[in-house]
Amino acid sequence: MCSLLVMNEICNENTADVCFEVSSVEEKEDDNYERTKRAKTSTSFYAHRSILSGCAPMLAALFDAEDTGRMISAQIGDVKPDIFQYMLGYVYGGSVPKEELMTHAKDIINAADKYSIVNLKLEAEAVYLNSTIFTVDNAMDNLLYADAKNCALLKETVLDFLAENSTEAINNISFADFPGSVVKDLMIAFDRSKKRIIQDHCSDSEGEDNDDDDGEDYSLMRVSELRRKLDGKGLDVDGSREAMIEALKNSTVLSYAHDATD
């Protein structure tokens, strides 16, 4: 994250060299209160290419790198102005109040995922998890959402919930309408839950805690542990569970290859 010092420059039109025009649609009743008129409005957010390049490359990429020396604009039509303001403020070193994260969690996740503001996405995901009560009725909607947005921690939590409540889930959820990949993930979660119980029992019996990467079964690790290991290796912590495991395996292979050449 960029230095907090740059916060003073956020939306400073005098020093900015780029501008985001964030559009929104307002609904208004007509004079007879019978119909709703949809009026499109636009809100301007001024920013600095140099800050965006270092902190939010995907936002910076919306502007032509060759077009310099004048104010240039980019249109944003898929993010609400208030959500974009939170995201841009975060890029400039600010934070989003927890109350706003709770109220707008999914909108913030959507925007942060689209423009690769990873830390903001993870914060919103964590707040959404802590403020959501999972039930059999909402589990599959949350699972599909987590799968679509690569919210690995949310996906793991929902899968664990379904594994722990498998009888109720099987009796009340029709899996025929869900993608095969999601059903496969659910079956893997059931199997992983059983293996974890066995692993925990064996670990308690042995009384040992081995934190060495050698021989570790990444498939049994919690998402939080996978992210901790990725962060420790300086790797991207965003993405699906499968992508994180693959990144760790590749990192281990490269480490072995490097050691072999020394």
PAKOLLO-179793 format. One line per 4 residues: number of its first residue (from 1); for each residue x, y, z of N, C-alpha, C. Coordinates in Angstrom, 3 decimals, padded with zeros to 6 digits. Layout:
N
NUM) X:Y:Z:X:Y:Z:X:Y:Z | ...
END
This chain:
262
1) 000.842:-001.192:000.000:000.000:000.000:000.000:000.875:001.239:000.000 | 000.426:002.220:-000.741:001.195:003.448:-000.843:001.252:004.162:000.497 | 002.210:005.046:000.635:002.380:005.807:001.867:001.144:006.629:002.167 | 000.868:006.777:003.452:-000.277:007.579:003.873:-000.132:009.035:003.450
5) 001.084:009.439:003.136:001.313:010.833:002.751:000.568:011.209:001.480 | 000.325:010.246:000.626:-000.340:010.564:-000.639:-001.833:010.798:-000.455 | -002.372:010.496:000.726:-003.800:010.697:000.958:-004.208:012.149:000.760 | -003.270:013.051:001.045:-003.578:014.475:000.889:-003.819:014.860:-000.567
9) -003.370:014.002:-001.487:-003.488:014.321:-002.908:-004.722:013.717:-003.557 | -005.471:012.902:-002.818:-006.613:012.236:-003.433:-007.637:013.255:-003.923 | -008.059:013.075:-005.167:-009.052:013.941:-005.811:-008.634:015.406:-005.852 | -007.320:015.650:-005.831:-006.812:017.021:-005.951:-006.739:017.377:-007.432
13) -007.712:018.119:-007.898:-007.795:018.442:-009.323:-006.601:019.260:-009.798 | -005.999:020.025:-008.911:-004.884:020.894:-009.295:-003.613:020.110:-009.618 | -003.431:018.961:-008.978:-002.214:018.173:-009.210:-002.475:016.895:-010.000 | -003.740:016.531:-010.172:-004.083:015.284:-010.862:-003.809:015.376:-012.357
17) -003.562:014.218:-012.967:-003.379:014.185:-014.420:-004.335:013.216:-015.105 | -005.170:012.522:-014.312:-006.183:011.641:-014.890:-007.489:011.824:-014.120 | -008.579:011.443:-014.763:-009.893:011.600:-014.137:-010.771:010.396:-014.471 | -011.421:009.854:-013.461:-012.391:008.780:-013.659:-013.790:009.388:-013.673
21) -014.532:009.110:-014.720:-015.927:009.532:-014.799:-016.778:008.309:-014.467 | -017.292:008.286:-013.246:-018.040:007.125:-012.761:-019.532:007.402:-012.902 | -020.178:006.636:-013.753:-021.591:006.878:-014.040:-022.498:006.068:-013.126 | -023.676:006.595:-012.913:-024.689:005.903:-012.118:-026.051:006.255:-012.680
25) -027.031:005.456:-012.323:-028.396:005.678:-012.807:-029.297:005.954:-011.620 | -029.968:007.092:-011.650:-030.899:007.461:-010.590:-032.330:007.270:-011.080 | -033.155:006.699:-010.215:-034.553:006.490:-010.563:-035.411:007.575:-009.924 | -036.266:008.199:-010.738:-037.123:009.270:-010.240:-038.552:009.045:-010.726
29) -039.505:009.327:-009.853:-040.906:009.207:-010.229:-041.328:010.422:-011.048 | -042.227:010.202:-011.993:-042.717:011.328:-012.777:-043.766:012.107:-011.984 | -044.323:013.118:-012.589:-045.258:013.997:-011.883:-046.505:013.266:-011.407 | -046.881:012.208:-012.087:-048.088:011.471:-011.710:-047.784:010.296:-010.778
33) -046.511:010.139:-010.425:-046.073:009.068:-009.529:-046.453:007.679:-010.063 | -046.517:007.590:-011.395:-046.911:006.324:-011.991:-045.739:005.599:-012.636 | -044.804:006.363:-013.162:-043.676:005.739:-013.842:-042.383:006.174:-013.196 | -041.363:005.408:-013.441:-040.044:005.742:-012.915:-039.135:006.134:-014.063
37) -038.560:007.309:-013.976:-037.604:007.768:-014.981:-036.193:007.432:-014.529 | -035.377:007.011:-015.450:-033.996:006.655:-015.137:-033.072:007.722:-015.721 | -032.417:008.449:-014.840:-031.515:009.524:-015.269:-030.071:009.120:-015.001 | -029.238:009.189:-016.029:-027.836:008.811:-015.894:-027.012:010.024:-015.491
41) -026.258:009.871:-014.421:-025.391:010.952:-013.947:-023.954:010.455:-013.877 | -023.026:011.383:-013.764:-021.607:011.020:-013.716:-020.912:011.803:-012.610 | -020.042:011.112:-011.879:-019.260:011.740:-010.819:-017.786:011.668:-011.189 | -017.081:012.767:-011.044:-015.658:012.824:-011.416:-014.768:012.566:-010.208
45) -013.765:011.713:-010.404:-012.755:011.447:-009.380:-011.378:011.685:-009.999 | -010.661:012.656:-009.475:-009.343:012.991:-010.006:-008.271:012.155:-009.313 | -007.275:011.746:-010.094:-006.227:010.878:-009.553:-004.900:011.168:-010.245 | -003.888:010.422:-009.837:-002.527:010.654:-010.328:-001.986:009.353:-010.921
49) -001.586:009.441:-012.171:-001.108:008.255:-012.880:000.038:007.568:-012.131 | 000.949:008.353:-011.549:002.107:007.772:-010.862:001.685:006.941:-009.654 | 000.681:007.419:-008.932:000.194:006.678:-007.763:-000.554:005.424:-008.199 | -001.384:005.552:-009.210:-002.129:004.398:-009.711:-001.193:003.323:-010.247
53) -000.137:003.732:-010.930:000.803:002.766:-011.509:001.446:001.901:-010.434 | 001.734:002.508:-009.277:002.375:001.755:-008.211:001.423:000.986:-007.333 | 000.196:001.491:-007.184:-000.737:000.909:-006.213:-001.944:000.213:-006.833 | -002.301:000.585:-008.039:-003.470:-000.007:-008.693:-003.236:-000.060:-010.197
57) -002.345:-000.943:-010.642:-001.966:-001.007:-012.059:-003.139:-001.177:-013.021 | -004.170:-001.909:-012.589:-005.294:-002.126:-013.498:-006.105:-000.852:-013.705 | -006.155:000.006:-012.708:-006.796:001.307:-012.890:-005.931:002.199:-013.774 | -004.621:002.137:-013.560:-003.700:002.934:-014.380:-003.768:002.512:-015.841
61) -004.009:001.224:-016.078:-004.038:000.698:-017.445:-005.228:001.211:-018.252 | -006.194:001.835:-017.586:-007.337:002.394:-018.306:-006.960:003.635:-019.106 | -005.776:004.167:-018.826:-005.322:005.381:-019.506:-004.167:005.055:-020.448 | -004.145:005.693:-021.584:-003.092:005.495:-022.576:-001.766:006.005:-022.017
65) -000.796:005.106:-021.914:000.505:005.471:-021.344:001.217:006.529:-022.173 | 000.881:006.613:-023.452:001.538:007.579:-024.333:000.893:008.965:-024.267 | -000.309:009.011:-023.714:-001.052:010.279:-023.682:-000.734:011.019:-022.387 | 000.248:011.883:-022.421:000.681:012.618:-021.231:000.636:014.119:-021.493
69) 000.802:014.885:-020.442:000.858:016.332:-020.586:-000.480:017.027:-020.528 | -001.557:016.249:-020.383:-002.872:016.868:-020.271:-003.779:015.952:-019.454 | -004.886:016.495:-018.974:-005.855:015.706:-018.222:-006.591:014.762:-019.168 | -006.591:013.487:-018.848:-007.325:012.518:-019.654:-008.312:011.777:-018.755
73) -009.386:011.295:-019.372:-010.471:010.684:-018.603:-010.704:009.239:-019.013 | -011.247:008.463:-018.076:-011.657:007.087:-018.338:-013.058:006.904:-017.772 | -013.881:006.175:-018.502:-015.257:005.952:-018.082:-015.361:004.679:-017.243 | -016.053:004.771:-016.121:-016.318:003.619:-015.258:-017.830:003.470:-015.159
77) -018.359:002.377:-015.675:-019.804:002.199:-015.656:-020.280:001.009:-014.862 | -019.342:000.263:-014.271:-019.727:-000.965:-013.580:-019.494:-000.904:-012.071 | -019.209:000.281:-011.549:-018.995:000.468:-010.114:-019.760:001.712:-009.675 | -020.484:001.607:-008.584:-021.217:002.764:-008.067:-020.236:003.830:-007.582
81) -020.585:005.102:-007.727:-019.677:006.180:-007.313:-019.196:006.071:-005.875 | -020.092:005.734:-004.928:-019.656:005.653:-003.532:-018.683:004.504:-003.317 | -018.895:003.401:-004.036:-017.987:002.257:-003.927:-016.637:002.606:-004.545 | -016.665:003.299:-005.686:-015.411:003.703:-006.321:-014.644:004.655:-005.419
85) -015.349:005.520:-004.723:-014.695:006.457:-003.803:-013.985:005.700:-002.680 | -014.637:004.670:-002.129:-013.984:003.853:-001.103:-012.724:003.198:-001.667 | -012.848:002.647:-002.879:-011.730:001.933:-003.482:-010.566:002.873:-003.782 | -010.853:004.034:-004.351:-009.790:004.978:-004.674:-009.133:005.500:-003.400
89) -009.929:005.759:-002.382:-009.366:006.194:-001.105:-008.447:005.147:-000.518 | -008.811:003.879:-000.673:-007.976:002.778:-000.186:-006.656:002.735:-000.948 | -006.731:002.931:-002.250:-005.521:002.948:-003.079:-004.564:004.044:-002.622 | -005.116:005.160:-002.186:-004.297:006.291:-001.742:-003.841:006.164:-000.286
93) -004.046:005.014:000.309:-003.548:004.773:001.660:-004.571:004.880:002.756 | -005.824:005.110:002.400:-006.867:005.216:003.407:-007.448:003.857:003.751 | -008.512:003.865:004.509:-009.189:002.633:004.894:-010.688:002.832:004.763 | -011.399:001.729:004.652:-012.855:001.776:004.569:-013.415:001.434:005.942
97) -014.255:002.284:006.525:-014.836:001.990:007.836:-015.522:000.627:007.842 | -015.407:-000.078:008.953:-015.967:-001.424:009.043:-017.461:-001.425:008.763 | -018.160:-000.381:009.222:-019.603:-000.312:008.994:-019.919:-000.273:007.501 | -019.091:000.461:006.753:-019.303:000.541:005.305:-018.933:-000.772:004.627
101) -017.894:-001.427:005.135:-017.530:-002.737:004.592:-018.667:-003.728:004.792 | -019.295:-003.679:005.964:-020.408:-004.584:006.248:-021.602:-004.282:005.350 | -021.897:-003.003:005.177:-023.066:-002.598:004.395:-022.885:-002.875:002.905 | -021.669:-002.657:002.413:-021.417:-002.751:000.964:-020.422:-003.863:000.622
105) -020.362:-004.898:001.434:-019.317:-005.920:001.274:-019.239:-006.479:-000.144 | -020.351:-006.926:-000.685:-020.313:-007.551:-002.007:-019.965:-006.549:-003.106 | -020.498:-005.343:-003.010:-020.160:-004.321:-004.010:-018.665:-004.010:-003.978 | -018.094:-003.964:-002.777:-016.660:-003.680:-002.643:-015.837:-004.857:-003.146
109) -016.266:-006.070:-002.822:-015.573:-007.261:-003.329:-015.594:-007.259:-004.854 | -016.747:-006.979:-005.444:-016.872:-006.972:-006.904:-015.910:-005.975:-007.544 | -015.876:-004.758:-006.992:-015.016:-003.713:-007.558:-013.545:-004.036:-007.347 | -013.202:-004.464:-006.135:-011.804:-004.768:-005.820:-011.309:-005.965:-006.619
113) -012.187:-006.932:-006.860:-011.808:-008.095:-007.663:-011.584:-007.687:-009.116 | -012.449:-006.855:-009.649:-012.334:-006.437:-011.054:-011.056:-005.662:-011.309 | -010.674:-004.809:-010.346:-009.514:-003.947:-010.550:-008.300:-004.370:-009.719 | -008.344:-005.596:-009.202:-007.190:-006.218:-008.521:-006.653:-005.395:-007.348
117) -007.554:-004.858:-006.539:-007.155:-004.225:-005.284:-007.253:-005.318:-004.228 | -006.231:-006.177:-004.172:-006.308:-007.449:-003.458:-006.590:-007.280:-001.972 | -005.840:-006.425:-001.295:-006.013:-006.296:000.152:-007.412:-005.815:000.517 | -007.959:-004.911:-000.268:-009.319:-004.436:-000.013:-010.318:-005.570:-000.207
121) -010.116:-006.354:-001.237:-010.992:-007.499:-001.481:-010.961:-008.467:-000.307 | -009.769:-008.764:000.207:-009.642:-009.700:001.322:-010.280:-009.141:002.585 | -010.135:-007.838:002.813:-010.756:-007.215:003.987:-012.275:-007.303:003.900 | -012.817:-006.995:002.734:-014.269:-007.048:002.555:-014.775:-008.481:002.679
125) -014.011:-009.427:002.164:-014.381:-010.837:002.269:-014.442:-011.261:003.730 | -013.440:-010.868:004.516:-013.390:-011.232:005.934:-014.565:-010.631:006.696 | -014.877:-009.370:006.411:-016.001:-008.711:007.087:-017.317:-009.374:006.693 | -017.461:-009.722:005.421:-018.677:-010.399:004.970:-018.841:-011.736:005.685
129) -017.745:-012.464:005.819:-017.787:-013.748:006.515:-018.244:-013.582:007.956 | -017.662:-012.611:008.640:-017.951:-012.416:010.058:-019.348:-011.864:010.316 | -019.963:-011.293:009.295:-021.281:-010.686:009.480:-022.408:-011.504:008.850 | -022.072:-012.668:008.311:-023.069:-013.498:007.640:-023.328:-014.777:008.428
133) -024.589:-015.081:008.624:-024.980:-016.349:009.240:-025.346:-017.302:008.108 | -024.587:-018.360:007.965:-024.816:-019.295:006.867:-025.896:-020.306:007.241 | -026.767:-020.548:006.287:-027.832:-021.531:006.448:-027.875:-022.398:005.195 | -028.628:-023.474:005.269:-028.784:-024.322:004.092:-029.463:-023.538:002.969
137) -030.325:-022.599:003.333:-031.046:-021.820:002.322:-030.147:-020.859:001.551 | -029.130:-020.294:002.224:-028.282:-019.309:001.523:-026.906:-019.850:001.151 | -026.631:-021.081:001.537:-025.284:-021.630:001.338:-024.891:-021.707:-000.133 | -025.778:-022.198:-000.978:-025.402:-022.397:-002.374:-025.241:-021.073:-003.110
141) -026.065:-020.081:-002.779:-025.885:-018.761:-003.397:-024.523:-018.185:-003.025 | -024.153:-018.339:-001.759:-022.843:-017.850:-001.312:-021.708:-018.645:-001.941 | -021.920:-019.940:-002.123:-020.890:-020.779:-002.731:-020.658:-020.384:-004.187 | -021.728:-020.178:-004.930:-021.601:-019.781:-006.332:-020.958:-018.405:-006.456
145) -021.321:-017.506:-005.544:-020.723:-016.169:-005.560:-019.229:-016.250:-005.271 | -018.866:-017.009:-004.246:-017.453:-017.156:-003.877:-016.655:-017.770:-005.018 | -017.246:-018.733:-005.703:-016.571:-019.388:-006.823:-016.358:-018.401:-007.969 | -017.353:-017.562:-008.232:-017.264:-016.600:-009.336:-016.228:-015.521:-009.071
149) -016.060:-015.124:-007.810:-015.156:-014.027:-007.454:-013.819:-014.515:-006.900 | -013.583:-015.815:-006.921:-012.341:-016.370:-006.369:-012.124:-015.935:-004.920 | -013.199:-015.932:-004.146:-013.104:-015.646:-002.705:-012.870:-016.976:-001.992 | -011.609:-017.362:-001.904:-011.274:-018.700:-001.430:-011.702:-018.946:000.010
153) -011.550:-017.934:000.875:-011.910:-018.112:002.281:-013.419:-018.261:002.441 | -014.183:-017.462:001.719:-015.641:-017.582:001.745:-016.068:-018.939:001.213 | -015.458:-019.357:000.129:-015.803:-020.645:-000.468:-015.498:-021.780:000.495 | -014.344:-021.741:001.135:-013.977:-022.779:002.094:-014.966:-022.823:003.253
157) -015.352:-021.646:003.751:-016.277:-021.579:004.882:-017.626:-022.190:004.533 | -018.133:-021.880:003.340:-019.420:-022.432:002.916:-019.312:-023.938:002.708 | -018.229:-024.383:002.092:-018.035:-025.817:001.881:-017.942:-026.555:003.210 | -017.235:-025.968:004.172:-017.145:-026.578:005.502:-018.520:-026.656:006.154
161) -019.303:-025.582:005.988:-020.657:-025.571:006.558:-021.495:-026.700:005.966 | -021.423:-026.861:004.653:-022.195:-027.911:003.995:-021.706:-029.296:004.393 | -020.394:-029.439:004.571:-019.844:-030.726:004.995:-020.309:-031.080:006.405 | -020.362:-030.067:007.266:-020.785:-030.294:008.651:-022.293:-030.521:008.759
165) -023.030:-030.048:007.765:-024.491:-030.196:007.760:-024.928:-030.975:006.521 | -024.178:-032.019:006.215:-024.375:-032.746:004.965:-025.760:-033.376:004.843 | -026.277:-033.931:005.925:-027.593:-034.578:005.856:-028.679:-033.577:005.511 | -028.686:-032.439:006.203:-029.681:-031.401:005.930:-029.504:-030.840:004.523
169) -028.245:-030.684:004.109:-027.975:-030.141:002.777:-028.485:-031.076:001.688 | -028.215:-032.361:001.831:-028.634:-033.340:000.828:-030.154:-033.407:000.730 | -030.827:-033.248:001.868:-032.290:-033.339:001.891:-032.983:-032.080:001.379 | -032.280:-030.959:001.355:-032.938:-029.693:001.034:-032.384:-028.965:-000.188
173) -031.247:-029.399:-000.698:-030.630:-028.709:-001.831:-030.622:-029.611:-003.055 | -031.083:-029.076:-004.178:-031.015:-029.802:-005.438:-029.708:-029.430:-006.137 | -028.802:-030.384:-006.224:-027.490:-030.112:-006.805:-027.481:-030.248:-008.329 | -028.601:-030.679:-008.895:-028.645:-030.929:-010.340:-028.443:-029.659:-011.153
177) -028.844:-028.514:-010.594:-028.771:-027.263:-011.345:-027.443:-026.539:-011.192 | -026.527:-027.096:-010.422:-025.265:-026.404:-010.166:-024.156:-026.942:-011.065 | -023.180:-026.087:-011.396:-022.067:-026.525:-012.255:-021.355:-027.741:-011.673 | -020.887:-028.596:-012.564:-020.200:-029.798:-012.116:-018.983:-029.499:-011.271
181) -018.299:-028.394:-011.582:-017.092:-028.043:-010.831:-017.419:-027.726:-009.376 | -018.579:-027.086:-009.140:-018.979:-026.743:-007.776:-019.363:-028.003:-007.005 | -020.086:-028.903:-007.661:-020.450:-030.170:-007.017:-019.187:-030.966:-006.688 | -018.211:-030.938:-007.597:-016.942:-031.620:-007.346:-016.237:-031.017:-006.137
185) -016.229:-029.690:-006.050:-015.617:-029.019:-004.895:-016.283:-029.460:-003.600 | -017.598:-029.632:-003.647:-018.339:-030.046:-002.460:-017.949:-031.463:-002.049 | -017.821:-032.349:-003.014:-017.412:-033.719:-002.708:-015.998:-033.754:-002.124 | -015.118:-032.938:-002.689:-013.747:-032.856:-002.177:-013.749:-032.326:-000.751
189) -014.631:-031.355:-000.478:-014.717:-030.783:000.869:-015.155:-031.833:001.878 | -016.113:-032.685:001.496:-016.536:-033.765:002.389:-015.358:-034.682:002.705 | -014.613:-035.035:001.655:-013.465:-035.926:001.835:-012.374:-035.255:002.662 | -012.126:-033.964:002.395:-011.092:-033.232:003.125:-011.448:-033.119:004.603
193) -012.728:-032.954:004.890:-013.171:-032.849:006.279:-012.848:-034.125:007.045 | -013.073:-035.275:006.409:-012.759:-036.548:007.060:-011.253:-036.701:007.266 | -010.475:-036.323:006.252:-009.019:-036.456:006.348:-008.447:-035.546:007.428 | -009.032:-034.357:007.585:-008.546:-033.440:008.615:-008.769:-034.017:010.006
197) -009.916:-034.666:010.184:-010.202:-035.279:011.482:-009.154:-036.335:011.799 | -008.821:-037.149:010.790:-007.807:-038.187:010.982:-006.445:-037.561:011.239 | -006.105:-036.520:010.462:-004.816:-035.849:010.621:-004.694:-035.217:012.000 | -005.765:-034.549:012.456:-005.737:-033.919:013.774:-005.559:-034.955:014.870
201) -006.204:-036.102:014.699:-006.077:-037.169:015.692:-004.649:-037.702:015.736 | -004.052:-037.884:014.547:-002.669:-038.380:014.485:-001.699:-037.359:015.063 | -001.929:-036.074:014.773:-001.047:-035.026:015.287:-001.107:-034.966:016.800 | -002.317:-035.122:017.361:-002.465:-035.102:018.815:-001.753:-036.289:019.442
205) -001.809:-037.429:018.751:-001.172:-038.632:019.284:000.340:-038.513:019.265 | 000.876:-037.905:018.187:002.324:-037.785:018.061:002.871:-036.636:018.882 | 002.019:-035.602:019.103:002.460:-034.445:019.885:003.520:-033.638:019.189 | 003.516:-033.630:017.844:004.520:-032.898:017.086:003.846:-031.855:016.210
209) 004.589:-030.778:015.961:004.106:-029.709:015.076:005.192:-029.388:014.076 | 005.051:-029.921:012.883:006.065:-029.732:011.849:005.624:-028.646:010.892 | 006.347:-027.514:010.864:005.979:-026.382:010.008:006.865:-026.316:008.774 | 007.557:-027.397:008.462:008.415:-027.434:007.283:007.569:-027.714:006.058
213) 007.861:-027.042:004.961:007.103:-027.252:003.727:007.311:-028.646:003.153 | 008.465:-029.283:003.452:008.783:-030.568:002.849:007.728:-031.598:003.218 | 007.096:-032.193:002.203:006.164:-033.273:002.445:004.797:-032.826:002.938 | 004.541:-031.544:003.030:003.250:-031.081:003.522:002.171:-031.329:002.478
217) 000.984:-031.667:002.960:-000.151:-031.879:002.074:-000.949:-030.583:002.000 | -000.697:-029.793:000.965:-001.382:-028.510:000.825:-002.894:-028.682:000.703 | -003.334:-029.827:000.188:-004.763:-030.035:-000.041:-005.567:-030.044:001.249 | -004.913:-030.301:002.379:-005.609:-030.333:003.663:-005.524:-029.013:004.414
221) -004.734:-028.082:003.903:-004.538:-026.818:004.616:-005.745:-025.901:004.487 | -005.960:-025.108:005.545:-006.978:-024.082:005.496:-006.519:-022.959:004.556 | -007.465:-022.224:004.019:-007.135:-021.119:003.123:-006.259:-020.088:003.827 | -006.552:-019.821:005.091:-005.754:-018.847:005.840:-004.295:-019.276:005.935
225) -004.066:-020.587:006.079:-002.696:-021.099:006.149:-002.019:-021.025:004.783 | -002.757:-021.326:003.725:-002.204:-021.211:002.375:-001.807:-019.768:002.084 | -002.666:-018.834:002.473:-002.361:-017.419:002.250:-001.143:-016.987:003.062 | -001.028:-017.489:004.287:000.124:-017.136:005.123:001.412:-017.614:004.472
229) 001.395:-018.825:003.932:002.594:-019.363:003.292:002.926:-018.604:002.006 | 001.904:-018.272:001.232:002.134:-017.499:000.009:002.717:-016.133:000.332 | 002.155:-015.482:001.341:002.641:-014.164:001.735:004.087:-014.243:002.209 | 004.410:-015.322:002.931:005.773:-015.501:003.413:006.780:-015.680:002.291
233) 006.297:-016.182:001.153:007.165:-016.379:-000.008:007.102:-015.189:-000.976 | 006.341:-014.161:-000.598:006.212:-012.993:-001.466:005.350:-013.237:-002.686 | 004.422:-014.194:-002.594:003.565:-014.541:-003.725:002.167:-013.953:-003.544 | 001.415:-013.897:-004.638:000.064:-013.338:-004.627:-000.848:-014.207:-003.766
237) -001.576:-013.579:-002.836:-002.447:-014.333:-001.932:-003.885:-014.390:-002.433 | -004.176:-013.760:-003.563:-005.531:-013.783:-004.109:-005.669:-014.962:-005.058 | -006.915:-015.369:-005.307:-007.151:-016.453:-006.241:-007.854:-017.623:-005.588 | -008.179:-018.607:-006.392:-008.875:-019.782:-005.891:-007.943:-020.644:-005.051
241) -008.533:-021.557:-004.301:-007.744:-022.483:-003.490:-006.782:-023.282:-004.372 | -007.299:-023.738:-005.519:-006.472:-024.533:-006.424:-005.289:-023.732:-006.945 | -005.529:-022.455:-007.264:-004.450:-021.600:-007.771:-003.388:-021.373:-006.703 | -003.814:-021.211:-005.452:-002.858:-021.007:-004.364:-001.997:-022.247:-004.141
245) -002.626:-023.410:-004.174:-001.883:-024.660:-003.994:-000.880:-024.846:-005.124 | -001.311:-024.549:-006.353:-000.421:-024.684:-007.506:000.770:-023.743:-007.386 | 000.517:-022.513:-006.915:001.600:-021.542:-006.749:002.603:-022.013:-005.702 | 002.111:-022.595:-004.620:003.007:-023.102:-003.575:003.824:-024.289:-004.080
249) 003.193:-025.170:-004.826:003.912:-026.322:-005.376:004.993:-025.865:-006.351 | 004.653:-024.920:-007.220:005.639:-024.407:-008.172:006.788:-023.721:-007.453 | 006.468:-023.010:-006.391:007.501:-022.331:-005.609:008.450:-023.333:-004.971 | 007.882:-024.441:-004.488:008.705:-025.481:-003.873:009.624:-026.128:-004.900
253) 009.079:-026.391:-006.108:009.886:-026.990:-007.179:011.033:-026.064:-007.560 | 010.734:-024.773:-007.703:011.774:-023.804:-008.054:012.826:-023.707:-006.962 | 012.391:-023.817:-005.711:013.328:-023.762:-004.590:014.270:-024.958:-004.620 | 013.711:-026.143:-004.891:014.543:-027.345:-004.996:015.546:-027.213:-006.141
257) 015.063:-026.681:-007.290:015.936:-026.533:-008.454:017.066:-025.559:-008.157 | 016.747:-024.485:-007.441:017.763:-023.493:-007.081:018.795:-024.097:-006.141 | 018.317:-024.876:-005.155:019.234:-025.506:-004.202:020.147:-026.515:-004.901 | 019.603:-027.186:-005.919:020.380:-028.206:-006.617:021.516:-027.606:-007.432
261) 021.339:-026.355:-007.864:022.379:-025.712:-008.670:023.443:-025.035:-007.827 | 023.166:-024.867:-006.528:024.149:-024.210:-005.650:025.300:-025.159:-005.295
END
